[in-house]
């Protein structure tokens, strides 16, 4: 596949994430075109960089699409947690890195924590690498998905638990969907050929992307009165978007899910 095709897949992944974000957030903080475009640009830049580095070589279109979505979400969350400086007064659950005593405001401390986050990702890579090269792809996908899903659940419990409380039924969702995502990704990634160091991280990215997409589809999009936890009020500040958001954001969201399903059923593409 060419760089152009990879960028198109990144564009589609960015549209998916941007449509979801705009749909859930617009009634509470208004629609922000810059944020919508930002998600698309990040997804395209991320997968374009991996393409230029050769990481996407021999990977399926499905893997590239899911990896682009995962990369955009990870970069955006990293920016919110460790870099962005905005007032947290308008958020019930802070978007900035925080702990039981409050928000971490010191920029140096936040960057140090951000580097810790990066090393955690390297640690996940190392942990997933412990599987033997001859292990079947299904086993690799399953174990990788459980590891990623469990750590995602732990991060969510740390971020939200001090404010909303801890619930096992919420915690277990990510490991379960992570395992499912890993099994799906394992059927597409060109994995574990000697000398190709990118195979495992591409599996990890695809697994995380699929997991996030499934969780958002099942537990957030269908809920008519769903309010993101970061907003302090259950009442929409921009109620006009409660009625018109479906017309704007559901079509691209559905279209990118259709692309997801087509690519998922054609591993050779």
N, C-alpha and C positions, 0 to 999 in steps of 0.2 A: 504494500500500500504506500501511497505517496504522502508527503507532508500535507498536501492539500486535503486529502481525505481525512487524515488525522485531525486537522483543524476543523473540518466540518463535524466530525464526531464530538470534538470538544465544544463546538458551538451548540450542538444539540444537548449535550450534558449540561452546559451552562444555562440554556433556556429552561431545562427541566428544573434545576435548582432555583433559578430566579422566579419562575412561575409559582412554584410552591411557596417561596418566601413572600412574594408579593400578595398571594392569596391569603395567607394567614395573618400578615402584618398590616396590610393596607387599612383595614377598618380602625386600627388602634394608633397608627403613626403616619397615616396617609401614604399614598403611593410615591415612591422615590425612583425616578427614572435612572438616576446615576447609580443607585444600588443595583437595580435590575441589570444594567449594562455591565457593571463591575463584575458580577458573577459570571457573565458570559466571557468577558475578557480574561478573567483568571483561569477559567477552565481551558480556554483555547491556549493561553500562554503556557499553562502547566503541561498539557499533553503535547504541545508543539516542542517544548524543551525536551521532554522524554523522547520524542521522535528524533530530534536532532542528535541526541545522545545514543540513539540506537536501542533504547529500552523497549520500543514497541515492535522491533523486528520479530516477525513470525508470531505475533500475538493476534488474536482474532479481533474483529471490529467490536464485538460485544465487550471483550476485556478492555479495549481502549476506551470505549464509551463509559463503562463503569469506573475505570480508573480516573478519567477526567473529572467525573462527578465527585469522586472521593477526594481528589486533589484540591478542587475548588472549595469544598466544604472544610477540609482541614486547614487550608490557608486562611480562609475567612474566619474560622473559629480561633485560630492562633492570633490573628490580628486583633480580634475583639478582646481576647483574654489578656494578651501580653503587650500589646502595642498601642491600641487606640486610646485616646484621652477624651472621653466625653463624660458629662455628669451622670452619675448613677442614681440620682434622686428620683428619676422617672421610672425606675425598674424595680419591680418587686423582688425578682431574682437578679442580682447584678450580672451584667455581661462581662465585667472585668474579673480577673482572678481574685477570689476572695476565700476567706476561711471563717471559722466560727465567730471570731471577734470583729469581723468587718472586711472591707475591701482593701486590697493591697494597692496603695496609691504611689508608693515609691517606684519611679520608672526603672531604676537600676535593679531593684528587687524583682520587678516583673520580668525584666529581660533575663535575669538569672533563672527564674522559674521557667521562662520560655525555653532556654537552653536545656533545662532539665526535661521538659516535655519532648524536645527533639531526641535526647538521649534515651528517653523511654521508648520512642519509636524504633530506635536502633536496637534496644533490648528486645522488643517484640520480634524484630527481624531475626535476632540471634536465637531467640527461643524457638521460633518456627523452624530455624535451620537445623535444629537438633534431630529432626526426623531423618531417617536413613534415605539416601538417594533412590534406593530400589523400592521404597514404600509406594503403594498404589496412589494415584492422584486423588482418588476419592478420600482416602485416609488423610492425605495432606490437606485437602480442602476442608474436611470436617474439623481437624485439629486447629488449623489456622483460623477458621471461623469461630470456634469456641473461644480461643484465646482473645481474638479481637473483640468479640461480642462481650466477653466477661470484663475486659478492661474498659470498654465503652460504658458498660453498666456501672462499674466502679466510679468512673469519672462523673457520670450523671448523678449517682448517689451522693458523691462528695459535693457537687455543685448545687444540687437542688435539695438534698436531704435535710440540711440544717434549717431550711425555710419551710419546705412542704412536708417534711417527715419522710421516713424510710418505709417503703412498701415492697415486700418480696415479689408481689405479682408484677410490679413495674421493673424491678431489678432483673428478673429472669427473662424478660422479653428480649433483651439484647443478646444474651448467649444463645437463646433458641434461634432467633433470626440470623445471628451470626453463623451458626452451624449450617442453617439452610443456605445462606448466601455462599458459604465456603464450598458446599457441594455443587451449587450452580456454577460458581467460578471455576471449579476444578475441571469441569467438562469443556472449558474453553481455553484456558491458559496453556500455551506451549511451555510446559514446565520442565525444569530440572535436566536440561541438556548440559553436559559438562562444558564449562567455559562461558556459559551465559548467566552472568550473575544477576541479571534483571528479572529472571523468571519468577523468583519467590516474591520480590517486592511488587511485581505486577499482579500476582495472585492476591497478595495482601490488599493492595489498593482496590482491586475489583471486588473482593469480598466485602470490604468496608463500604464501598459505594452501593453495592446491591443491598446490604443490610440496612443502610440508612434509607434508601429508596423504599424498601418494603415496610419499614417501621412507620415512615411518614404516610405511606398509602393506607396502611391498615388502621393506624391508631390516631391519626390527626386529620387527614383530609375528609373522611366520611362523617366526622363529628360536627354537626351543624353549629353548635354553640362552643366549639373549641376556642380557647383563648390562650395564646402562648404565655407560659409562666412568667416571662420577664415583665409583662405589663401589669401595673398595679391595679387597674380597674377592669372589671368584667364587662363594662359598658363601652361600646365603641365610641371613640372620640370623633371619628369620621364615618358616621353611619351610612352615608351615601355609597361607600365602598362595600358595605355589607350586601347590597343588592346588585351592584354592577360588577363586582369582582369576578363572578362566575363567567360572565361574557368575555372578559378580558384575559383571564388567566387559565381557565379550565381547558380551552381548546389547545393551547401549546403544551399544557401539562399532559393531556390525553395523547396528543400526537407523539410526544417523546416517550410515553409509555408504550405506544404502539411500535415505535422504533426499537425500544428495549426488547419487546417480545419477538419481533422479526429477527433481530440479531441473535437473540437467545436460542432460537430454533435453527440457526444456520452457523454452526461452529466453524465451518470452513471459510467463511467470509473474512 
